[in-house]
Amino acid sequence: MKINTLIQTADGSNTLFNERIGEHYHSKHGALQESKHVFIDAGLKYAESLFENEPITILEVGFGTGLNFLLTAAYATAQNIRVHYTGIEAYPLDVEELGSTGYNQYVPADIWQGLQQHYVPALSEKVLFNEQVVLEIPHTKLQDFKSGPNYNLIYFDAFSVQHQPELWSDEIIAQVCSYLKPGGIFVTYAITGKLKRALKSVGLSIEKLPGAPGKREMLRAIKC
């Protein structure tokens, strides 16, 4: 049974609509624009300014189509930044679905080919993606993922609270934030009063930023 349908978003880039969840993997207002705005500009570039001369360790909640990773790998490679990237994914797409997205047009050919080559191995082990980037995609539910405070940056890109409320509970937010190093950064496309309270309760300071097209605001938080 087919559960993902390819959809073109408002900026011309594609996303997938997940029939099981009932939601798109990326914003219908612009998949590429959202990924760049929220995770690269507000996340990776900000982390780059704070964590100089050390690898940036990234945890993504919801590897999905791989768009956030592709843009991260392309930026890190171009800027000669070392990145260790962990993308949790309970329901991995197959290689053909990744290929259907057309995201090859937004990154250098070697980055795209690298994902095609390393995606399946990364579901079971850590792989050297290239000289700058290490990739692993734990094939597990977030609730079952365990880590110490190992990450400089968290991309929280789960499906929305309306469709996946269990991933936005106070307990899960506390769990995820416990994986941040002191000074670590949490970024997400969403911003709600409940989420802000949950982050503050575990010692993060909150910053509201302009949202990607289609959203007025987004959230960035720093672990004190």
N, C-alpha and C positions, 0 to 999 in steps of 0.2 A: 504494500500500500504506500503510495506516494504521500509524504507528509510535508514536503517543502516545495514551494512554488516560487519561481524567479519573478521578481517585481522590479520595474524601473522606478527609482525615486526622483524627486523633483530636481535634483542637480544633475541628472543624467546617469548617475552611478546606480548599480543594481543592489538589491538585497534579496533575501529569501523570506517568504512568509511561512511560518511554522504552523501547520494545521492542527497539530496536537496541542500546542500552547495557545494558539489563536492570536499570534502577534508576529510582527516583523523582527528580524534580527537587528536591523538598524532603523534609524528614523526615515519615515517615508518622505520627509521634507529634504532629505539629502544624506545618504549613507556616508559618502566620502567626506562631506562637509562636517558632519557630526563627529566622525572618528578623528579627523584632524583637530577640530576645535577643542573637544573635550579631553582627548587622551594624549595627543601629541603636544598641542600648544599649551594647554593648562596643566598637563601632567608631565610628560617626558622633558620638555624644554625647561620647565620650572625645576624639575629634579636635577637636570644637568647643571643648573646654576648653583644648586645647593650642595651637591655631592661631587665636587671636582676631584679628579685624580683617583677615583675609585670606581669599580664596576657598579652600574645601576642595576639593582635586583628588582624585577617587576613581577608582581602576581596579578594575573588577569582572572577575574571571576566571569567565566563565560567566553571561552576561546572562539566558539561559533564559526563564522565564515573565515576567520583568520585575518580580517582587514586591519584590526588594530595592531596585530603582530607585524604584518607586512609593512605598514607605514613606520612602525617602530624600528624594524630591522633596516629599512632603507635609510632612515634618518641616522641611526647609530653608525651604519657603515659609512655613510657620506661624511659624518663628523668625527669618525674614528673614536667613538665612544664604546666602551665595553658594556655589554648588556647580558644579564642572565635572566631569561624570560620563562616564567612558569604560567601556563594557561590552563586552568582547570576546565574540564569539559565532561559532563556526565553522559552526553548523547552526541558523540562526534559525528560530523558529516563525513560522507565518503569522499574520496579524491575527486570523483567526477563532479560532485556537487560543488566542491571548492573551485574546480576549474570552470564551472558554468557561470561564476560570478562576474567574470571579465575584469577582475582586479589586476590582472597582468598589465593593463594599460596605465596604471598609476604608480608602478614601481619599476626599477631597473630589471632587466630580464634575468639576471643572476639571482635576484631576491625571489622572484616568482618561481623560477626553476628550483631554487633551494627548498621552498615550501613544498612543491610537488614531490621532491625527492625525500625530504626528511619528515614529512607529516606523519606517515604511518609508524616509522621507528620511534618518533618522539612520543607516541601514545603509550609506549611501554618503557622508555629509558631516556636519559638525558643525551642530547646529541649536540655536536659542534656544528652549528649552522654555517658559520664562516669565521674568519679570524676575530671578528668583534662580538659575535652573538652566539650564545648557548641557548638551546630551546628544549623544553620538556612540556608535555601536555598530559598531565595526570588524568587518566580516564576514570573519574570518580565523581561522586556528588560532593558538593562543597561541605556538606555536613560531615562527611567522612574524611576530609582532607586534614592532615595534621602538619604543623610546622612550628618552629620557634620564631622569635622576632628577627626574621632574616631579610625582610624586604624594605627597600627604600621607597617603593611606589606601588600602590594598588590601583589597578583599573577595575572599578566595580561596574561591570557591564552585563549584569543579569537582565532577564526579561523584567518588565515592569511589575510593580507591587500588585497591580490589578490582576495580573496573570500568573505571577509566581510569588505570592505573598510570603511563603515560607523562607525565601532568601532575603527578605527585608526585615525579619524579626529582630528585636533587640538582642536576642541571644546570638544570632548569626552575625550581626554587625559587630558585636563585642568579640566574637571568635575571630573574624577577619582582621579587625584592628589589632588584635594581639600579635599578629604576624608582622606588624610594622616595627622597624627599628625606631629608636628615639629620633625625632625630626622627620620621620617618614610621612609620606603624602598619600592621601586617599582622594581619588577623583571619581566622579560619576555624573552622568547626564541628568540625574534626578535631584529634586530638592523638595523636601516636605518637612513639616514641623516635627513629625515623629522621627524621621531620619536625623535631623539636626540634634534632637534631644538624645537619641541613642549614641551619637558620636561624642557629644559633650560629656555624657555620663562615663565614658571610658577614657577621658582625658585628651580629646582632640579639640583643637580650636577651629572654628568654622569660618569659611570665607565664601560669600556669595559672589559669583561671577556671571557676566552675561552668558546666556545660553546659546547653543547652536541654533541655526534657523529653525523656527517652529516652536522653540522653547524660550521663555523670557529669561530664565536663570538656570544656572547649574551650580554644583557644589564642589568645593575643594576644602579639605581639612588636613591639619597638620598635627602629628602626635607630639605632645609637649614632653 
